[in-house]
Amino acid sequence: MCRHLAYLGPSVSLNSLLIDPPYGLYRQAWAPRMQRHGTVNADGFGIGWYASDDPVPARYRRAVPIWGDPSLPDLARVTRSSAVLAAVRDATVGTALGAAAAAPFASGSWLFSHNGALAGWPASAAGLARALDPAALLSLEAMTDSAFLWLLILERLRSGAAPDVALAATIDAVEAAGATGRFNFLLTDGRTIVATTAGDTLWYRRADGGVTVASEPSDDEPGWAEVPDRQLLFAEPSRMTVRPLSSLNEGIGIR
């Protein structure tokens, strides 16, 4: 119930990624072309980007629709980065509103976004929450399904799991606990992009020395490829792999 995008490659302006493309994330806030659930992403937005020689990303998040922020066009025009993650939000019913509820969520060098919903939130999270440190639960940026799923992923990352394993294991654990939903995850540390498809659309394009991974194409130019459902994508500017979530889970015995 969102649209999101990640980019790695030569330094470009935020404007060229988000606002200039004819069907870019800016337009997807009010006129997405491929969104399967919801019609308007007007419950806030967020942009995270990395500066040279600084592994900790900056974030700009607002509770207003992306088109309703008069400061964004100027910010996007003069800000350049070689690694970006951005999202526009259509809030899941029953979740918190406000800037803190807008992706990207962050910890250290990581940026994370969730396009989807945990069905039955918050009751559906009760069993999973019992296994977590109460202090960790109290640290949630916002009372949303996406922030909770980010905590599950982050706990695995902090335990040493590779990012692809952390994403796949979280989906597997949620579904093993009897919960359902849509779990399109997008994760970056400024050097790699890891993404999942589990219930919604995802596309990628490699061009001009960079790679873009997005909920839907931002233009009709050639080179976009759709990722099938229940897949995990790993991307760097120089290489790309897509494999089934099930093969990763079976290969390492995820539970």
Secondary structure, DSSP 4 states (H G I P E B T S, - for coil): -EEEEEEEEEEEEHHHHHTSSTTSHHHHTT--SS-SS-S---S-EEEEE--TT--SPEEEEESS-GGG-TTHHHHHHH-EEEEEEEEEE-PPTTS--SGGGSSPEEETTEEEEEEEEETTTTGGGHHHHTTS-HHHHHT-SSSSHHHHHHHHHHHHHHTT--HHHHHHHHHHHHHHTT--EEEEEEEE-SS-EEEEESSS--EEEEETTEEEEESS-SSS-TT-EEPPSSEEEEEETTEEEEEEHHHHHHHHT--
